[in-house]
Amino acid sequence: MSTFLTSAERVLQTRARDFIDELIPYEVEAEMNRGELSAEVAKAHHEKARALGFVSINMPERMGGPGYGMLEQALIQEQSGRVTNALGWVVSTGPSWITEVVTDYQMERWIRPTVDGDIHECYAITEEGAGSDVDGIEATARPDGDGYVLNGTKWHVTSANLAAYVFFQAKLSDGPNAGRHVLFFVEMDAPGVECVRVPEYSHTYGHHHWEMKFSDVRVPKENLVGSEGDGMSFSHAWFRYERLMIAARCCGAAERLIEEATAFAEQRQAYGSSIADYQAIQFMLADSLTELWAARLMTYETARGIDAGVDLKVQHGQCSMSKLYASEMANRVADRAVQIFGGRGFMRENVAERFFRELRVDRIWEGTSEIQRIIIANQLRKRGAATLTG
Ligand SMILES: Cc1cc2nc3c(=O)[nH]c(=O)nc-3n(C[C@H](O)[C@H](O)[C@H](O)COP(=O)(O)OP(=O)(O)OC[C@H]3O[C@@H](n4cnc5c(N)ncnc54)[C@H](O)[C@@H]3O)c2cc1C
């Protein structure tokens, strides 16, 4: 038990853990059914999450959310990371970065129903030619009368099949802010919005990642988020937040894997002994547990610092360090867990096999490990080691 947490935080952690424990029995059914559960079961999970206050966990009270601090959110997300097949995504996070700029119209039309858990959003930023280098996007927004005309093709749009609206990032093609980034609310059923393709990915999730085309999509100026030129800053705020939440979920995944692999090793007999008696197995478990603890402390400390108001740039560096370390740690743990399970670890009905595939993307999305290292090195050179880790 962590002395780092208050008793109230531990109560929240336990509440989240108990809820996720209820989802774990549905993993294999989801895996064997393209990530889908029956509509009734999915609805029941959503309603339970809502009743427990685990919907839109990052939204402040003034916007109708539960108003959790960053550490509290990390504790909840950590637990949601313990279940495979994205069943934990029923614990949802809305676009909390929008709080300072949301208009009454946007609040009423999109954000309030999102906070209430009635509708969902998705994000269309990445393109075929621009992923890490977001500034390389070719999508355009052309000012036109009292609105804009949007064009572009986006890749990997996560949860597009479940979303009511999409945040579309583009560059202005004309006007005084030409070349600068803009972000828009776009209805998924707006004329000119289409799904080009639903590619298959390594994981088996009910949330699909569409390739989407936007052809002469006309949106009123009321759909612009913030002001012209603000687009990138919203993406940065979202990346920073989501990197820390990825770190938290990776800690949850690693803990589940360590517990499952340890239980299996205790009961599996080979050469007249439990395999947990062999040091080759013990060392894999010991390394995994040690690395999990380090990742968890980094994640909690970063979250606590954000709650205490540490400098935004320091937050940026610490979120990158947490994501880099926790995601690489969880992938090492998953690899070891597969090894401990032996042939069973290669079967889709096995938790280690599923996590082995699922965790791989945590080293890629919301900034690859290489991009995190670039951010960390830049922060180190500008601010020094003591500021970032002291
Ligand atoms: C399952 C999944 C879901 C996703 N969901 C979404 C979503 O909802 N919305 C969205 O907009 N995007 C989404 N993405 C896109 C994701 O954010 C990008 O894949 C990611 O940012 C990397 O971009 P890329 O794939 O274009 O790789 P690239 O940027 O082409 O990188 C390829 C390789 O080059 C390396 N590299 C690039 N630049 C440098 C450098 N300067 N120095 C060293 N190495 C470098 C990278 O680290 C990587 O190893 C998703 C991706 C996946 C796989």
The ligand as an ORCA input file, in Angstrom:
! r2SCAN-3c Opt
* xyz 0 1
  C      -4.103      2.814    -32.924
  C      -3.816      4.246    -33.233
  C      -4.735      5.214    -32.895
  C      -4.500      6.555    -33.179
  N      -5.473      7.493    -32.909
  C      -5.343      8.740    -33.412
  C      -6.420      9.677    -33.314
  O      -7.475      9.391    -32.736
  N      -6.271     10.893    -33.893
  C      -5.128     11.249    -34.523
  O      -5.057     12.363    -35.029
  N      -4.060     10.407    -34.597
  C      -4.156      9.155    -34.070
  N      -3.106      8.255    -34.169
  C      -1.895      8.675    -34.823
  C      -0.673      8.709    -33.894
  O      -0.724      9.807    -33.054
  C       0.570      8.692    -34.800
  O       0.642      7.383    -35.356
  C       1.838      9.028    -34.072
  O       1.859     10.366    -33.658
  C       3.077      8.786    -34.947
  O       2.918      9.343    -36.206
  P       3.176      8.452    -37.523
  O       2.434      7.181    -37.359
  O       2.856      9.264    -38.711
  O       4.704      8.111    -37.493
  P       5.891      9.062    -38.041
  O       5.752     10.421    -37.500
  O       5.969      8.893    -39.514
  O       7.142      8.353    -37.382
  C       7.699      7.163    -37.920
  C       8.955      6.850    -37.095
  O       9.876      7.935    -37.221
  C      10.228      8.406    -35.931
  N      10.485      9.828    -35.967
  C       9.715     10.817    -36.468
  N      10.308     11.996    -36.284
  C      11.474     11.771    -35.646
  C      12.528     12.601    -35.161
  N      12.493     13.925    -35.282
  N      13.576     12.015    -34.541
  C      13.621     10.666    -34.375
  N      12.664      9.830    -34.823
  C      11.599     10.384    -35.433
  C       9.044      8.058    -35.049
  O       9.399      8.011    -33.674
  C       8.657      6.713    -35.601
  O       9.484      5.723    -35.055
  C      -3.304      6.919    -33.816
  C      -2.355      5.935    -34.139
  C      -2.604      4.627    -33.847
  C      -1.585      3.584    -34.230
*
